[in-house]
Amino acid sequence: MEDLQKFHHRIMQYARILTYDSLGKLYYLHAVITETLRLYPAVPQV
């Protein structure tokens, strides 16, 4: 989580407003969310 925060702060120093287009550039955030959902799925597998 700390790595993600550092990455986010580094990205946001160039773009002050988070837009829909800028979300597509946050590849590390996508990887963290995907891994979290893999480890802790919202619906149990049968």
Secondary structure, DSSP 8 states (H G I E B T S, - for coil): -HHHHHHHHHHHTT-SS--HHHHTT-HHHHHHHHHHHHHS-SS---
